[in-house]
Amino acid sequence: MRFDSRTSGIATLAFIVVAWFALLSAPLTGPAEAQEAVPDVTVPNFWDPRSSSDRPTVPPETIRFLASDDFPPFSFRDGTGRLTGFNIDLARAICEELDAACSLRIKSFDALVPALIREEGDAVIAGLAANEANVKTLLFSDPYLGLPARFVALKGKEVDTTPEGLAGRKISVVAGTVHERFLRTYFADAEIVTFDGATEARAALGTEEALVHFGDGLSLSFWLNGKTSGDCCGFVGEPWIEPGYFDRGMTIAFRKEDALRQEAVNHALQRLQLKGVYSELYLRYFPVSFY
């Protein structure tokens, strides 16, 4: 849900990851099979199906990706030490779409941009923020994933999650977060109950200290699908993607002078969406959709 028509984006990236290794070791299914297996999963689309970009006249022969290996479920090492994750598989799919040779070099997060500038790689795929400082020195692809905020409630609860519907109702949230700031701006008539951590804020649903909890949709999707939630709750209402709060999408970063590679990757991302590959990857890594 949003208050204007600007594009969706990223919320807080910190979350608790449930071990999905059994799921991730399974072979990818085709889009039709995946949709049939999980019919209620909503897959986001960040590309206008009415527009299309031309395939680059001279696509890049190689793309050397830079990434970290401590960013689950986007890039991490599984129980066998194998590098895996949504970003890793997306990078591979981009190279296959462009028929480009693909390589991946692992660095600590803080070393990624310096390595890109030194031309040790061509692109950073690691959730690097397209903030004011980075935009001055880097190019960024189109967003390939936004992380909205969501409300959750006990299963069976009928909740109107509009500001009017939650007026006078209790909402739990982690103190000092962008989610609290958003609530105090747009849900000022609600009773906002703050907690020091996500565990306590979520537990408030079970003790009826709050009717709903508001937080990062991605982390909540893993919590809902994990054992610690006790299958207590579910998403209610629509995703919140309000600009100024949750409007930074995950992108791929390039050197400022590398516009041709940026354009090629944008073309590949759109093609992967149209061909169903993006949906396939999303369903693989995010079985409880946060959209």
HELIX and SHEET records of a PDB file:
HELIX    1   1 PHE A   21  LEU A   24  1                                   4    
HELIX    2   2 PRO A   31  ALA A   37  1                                   7    
HELIX    3   3 PHE A   86  LEU A   98  1                                  13    
HELIX    4   4 PHE A  109  ILE A  117  1                                   9    
HELIX    5   5 GLU A  132  THR A  137  1                                   6    
HELIX    6   6 VAL A  178  TYR A  186  1                                   9    
HELIX    7   7 ALA A  198  GLY A  206  1                                   9    
HELIX    8   8 GLY A  217  LEU A  224  1                                   8    
HELIX    9   9 LYS A  227  SER A  229  5                                   3    
HELIX   10  10 ALA A  259  LEU A  274  1                                  16    
HELIX   11  11 VAL A  277  TYR A  285  1                                   9    
SHEET    1   A 3 ALA A 101  ILE A 106  0                                        
SHEET    2   A 3 THR A  62  ALA A  67  1                                        
SHEET    3   A 3 ALA A 123  VAL A 124  1                                        
SHEET    1   B 3 ASP A  70  PHE A  71  0                                        
SHEET    2   B 3 SER A  75  ARG A  77 -1                                        
SHEET    3   B 3 LEU A  83  THR A  84 -1                                        
SHEET    1   C 2 LEU A 138  PHE A 140  0                                        
SHEET    2   C 2 ALA A 253  ARG A 255 -1                                        
SHEET    1   D 5 GLU A 191  PHE A 195  0                                        
SHEET    2   D 5 LYS A 170  VAL A 174  1                                        
SHEET    3   D 5 VAL A 212  ASP A 216  1                                        
SHEET    4   D 5 ALA A 149  LEU A 154 -1                                        
SHEET    5   D 5 CYS A 233  TRP A 240 -1                                        
END                                                                             
